[in-house]
Amino acid sequence: MDPAIDRFPNLPERIDGLGDLACNLWWSWHPAARMLFKMLDRPAWKESVHNPVRMLREIPLEILKSAASNPDYLTHYDMILARSHSEMEAETCWFTENIVKSKCSPIAYFSAEYGLHRSLPFYAGGLGFLAGDHLKECSDLGIPLVAMGFMYPEGYLRQKVRVDGWQEHVAEALDRDAAPIERVFDDKGQRLVVKVPFIDPPLYVAVWKVAVGLTTLYLMDTDMELNDPWNRSISAHLYIGDIEQRLRQEIVLGIGGSEVLNTIGIRHSVLHLNEGHPAFAILERIRKRVEGGMSFDDAAQQARNTTVFTTHTPVPAGHDIFPFHLMDKYFSHYYPKLGLDRDAFLRLGIHPEQPAAGFNMTAFALRMSASNNGVSKRHGEVARRMWRSLWPDRKEEDVPIDSITNGIHVPTWIEPKMELLFNKYLPEGWLKNHDDPHIWDFIDDIPDKELWQTYIWVKIKLIDFIRERARIRWVADRPGPINIIAGGTLLDPLTFTVGFARRFVTYKRPDLIFHNLERLKKLLNNRWRPLQIIFAGKAHPADDEGKRILQRIFNFALDPDLGGRIAFVEDYDEQLAQYLVHGVDLWLNNPVPPLEASGTSGMKAGLNGVPNLSILDGWWLEGYTGNNGWAFNGSGDERDAESIYDLLETKIIPLYYRLDDNGIPHGWIKVMKEAIKNTGSGFSARRMVKEYATKFYRSALKSAVSGTSS
Ligand SMILES: *Cc1c(COP(=O)(O)O)cnc(C)c1O
């Protein structure tokens, strides 16, 4: 039986294609497809938090029946289904026209997290969204790629802030049946369960999949009765703190993930590792070749030529290092299979500057991949310096770590009303060809008034959303007025609004703008040209320092001396991120340089006409042109905070409030337009994925072909 029909028994035959459509995230980056679900019943759509699988399961039969006999609905339905089929079955695509003409076996992409949609809580932050956007773009470009990751049934930690400002977490279990994921079955129709090799006592994973357009993401789930309790929780959360459990998690990801692909019968030609967590997958590629009779050196060379590794963090603590005694415990049966002794094996993961620290996953991945990259030009430089001791006989600039600057998936991150406006003034097919820089010149043709009206509509939508969240929290948890005030109920749509939303970690300095409270108060409380600031973000559950910063900001939000102009919105997730990057006036970013490898939230803002005020670090070193936002150099907390006040006081706020007789700020709109043009043309996932394909995938795929034939 067709699994989609099985899952949605209520769907009338005339519109049963909705089931397949709901089960492929393709709908999430096609607004017209999204509309198809929304048109069925707006309240139900909202109630499902935009999850069509849940909605189709819960919606009353009468609504479906009436849609199935509504000619307007059916016209739209037929159009969307035809479009989806034609995109899924296209004969030619960018990849076959530019990279590899004939059919080739896929690239396997491994990542510990994926940020794809609010209904799939498999992410912690930027790394995950980068991976999610990568998959969507590969689908759009027709790049044959399969992805591997974890299911994290308790991945979503709902953030609740106590009345004293301390962050607490409530784990929310995923309802697997209502999520846009599907079980994977074997040839006999049995649930696919795979035994992770080389772990004793045995450990099993159940396999799920998510359809992301043409790309398939496989997800492993250890929460099965077959596993003993210690093993069941391996895939419960992202990034387990306990070091041994963390090692086991990464063994499951790299080695278990390879075994899953093997069992399904997917022979991948190239491996792309998104950060070091899944790097054990490299071992499996070597082991298979050694088993086939190759020497370790030859096998390693072949694996290396066909492996791409992307490193993401200049923060030293962001790299996993496993102590040798744990490596012995889990790998003493493994390294003989590679034809290596213990020392030779452990040497693969040693960082020469701290040889006694243990097995460093990043050092290992860098050594074992021919194609390595950081995620912005600056991060490439930082990574070459950071890891130069792995190549002692090379000069720093010759360390083999390249850079490919991150980008965002444009159809996912553009606000739908903005997209409609662009449809009116940009050339036909602009979204399909959005990495053609000339397309973006047409942004200048949008009349200021129209852009401003659209933008104000989006901003009001943000403030409505924040108030509605506060209202729901008020009714559901009865937290008292404190959370409701801090949560943004006093926000004013006419006030100049700064947004700061990202993970709360010390190096990002979320509270930097409070450094000189008196200066800040003057800006907030300015009678004619006030400022308000919206904060959102989660601290890692184990990071008390991050929680203290959050608490400090929460308490400022409650201080009447700050005029009700500070809001802390709880529970930062993909949905809130969408509203914030679309609807604030200015996006603030002030990490300690050079610790921001790239940053992507500022790109999401820029694409929607929200200029950045950012320290010169990560992508902004490449993105800042002098007229698309504002920039300052890092020189310590005190000076950085003063730079922010100076820019706000003398440049940014006056420009925002300089209106013509019709209330239009033409000077500000000029900056908005430059922000859109710059991000759209330079910082899309389209540009990024094409770079991965031309710089890395092409040559790796070539090596894969010659490797198997030799
Ligand atoms: C884009 C995004 C991020 C990454 O933001 P940074 O700029 O890297 O801080 C984190 N979380 C969510 C929900 C996002 O959408």
The ligand as an ORCA input file, in Angstrom:
! r2SCAN-3c Opt
* xyz 0 1
  C      20.265     31.056     11.027
  C      20.016     30.539     12.380
  C      21.070     30.405     13.291
  C      22.497     30.797     12.955
  O      22.719     32.129     13.313
  P      24.162     32.769     13.547
  O      24.227     33.963     12.690
  O      25.176     31.760     13.138
  O      24.234     33.091     14.990
  C      20.785     29.925     14.560
  N      19.533     29.592     14.924
  C      18.494     29.726     14.085
  C      17.131     29.340     14.562
  C      18.704     30.191     12.789
  O      17.671     30.289     11.946
*
